[in-house]
Amino acid sequence: MTILLCEDSPDGILTAVYEAYASRLGHQNLSLELADGANYRLFADFRQVQTDGEKACKVASKVKKALGQETWRQIYQACLADSGEKADAIYRTIFLGLSYRNPRIMEVLSEPAVYTVFSLARKIANEAHRYLGFVRFQETDAGILYAQIAPEGQILPLMGDHFADRYPREHFLIEDLRHDTCLVHEAGKQWFLGRGLDIAGKEWEPSRREAEYVRLWRQFHRTVAIEERQNWNLQRQFLPLKFRVYMTENFGETTRKRKNEGLKKTGGNLGDQN
């Protein structure tokens, strides 16, 4: 068995799909795994795949042309999900779709690979949808709107169009702390993703005016609350704990510094507790 190890990104996974077809080793003799967290084992030939944007684009174009936009949308969303099974499931789904020339391959849920891709696509879409309502921007002294999130999946590509349409004349940046990725938008231009950007320093702290509005907003929430009617279980259903630490309401009033330190110590989302 030959196992292709790929980067955990859409380009990385699609490049591995391209290499799997190009290898001509036979689909039954190949498997795809993410390089990070790969399960090395005896009697298997592990090959590292270097991410190639051109090869990834060729696979994407082929899927769109042969299987349609809807199938491509679900495959792309599955690429963004937090799962160690996604690379091989995406490969098997593309292989089945192209083999049978079936643009409705995503409806064949009896196939384990298709069901996995379908489930991951739905999960990542739901997570992105929820974060659209939970992202909280703060204005910095530089006039940039800044927000932090730490989602399970790589949801920033699914959020870019929404916020670019909503704030077309604003400079804003959303930092994904878990995946070390930033969604960057310059006023009047297209948004883009940046990786490995060193977002730190006082320039990203809230401006004095923003800090005053934050204080007033938190005071408002404390004032309108009716202690006798508090229902913590119901609150957690509508607003899970994992979202709260990065919201302006910030029920624990955690500072940005403590958020970052806690994320680095735990290696993940502070809110994995709902």
Sequence and secondary structure as in RCSB ss.txt:
>XXXX:A:sequence
MTILLCEDSPDGILTAVYEAYASRLGHQNLSLELADGANYRLFADFRQVQTDGEKACKVASKVKKALGQETWRQI
YQACLADSGEKADAIYRTIFLGLSYRNPRIMEVLSEPAVYTVFSLARKIANEAHRYLGFVRFQETDAGILYAQIA
PEGQILPLMGDHFADRYPREHFLIEDLRHDTCLVHEAGKQWFLGRGLDIAGKEWEPSRREAEYVRLWRQFHRTVA
IEERQNWNLQRQFLPLKFRVYMTENFGETTRKRKNEGLKKTGGNLGDQN
>XXXX:A:secstr
 EEEEE SSHHHHHHHHHHHHHHTS GGGEEEEESTT    TT EEEE    HHHHHHHHHHHHHHH HHHHHHH
HHHHHSS TTHHHHHHHHHHHHHHHT TTGGG TTSHHHHHHHHHHHHHHHHHHHHHHH   EEBTTS EEEEE 
 SS  HHHHHHHHHHHSTTS EEEEETTTTEEEEE TTS  EEEES    SGGGSB HHHHHHHHHHHHHHHHH 
 GGG  HHHHHHHS HHHHTTSSS TT   HHHHHHHHHHHTS TTTT 
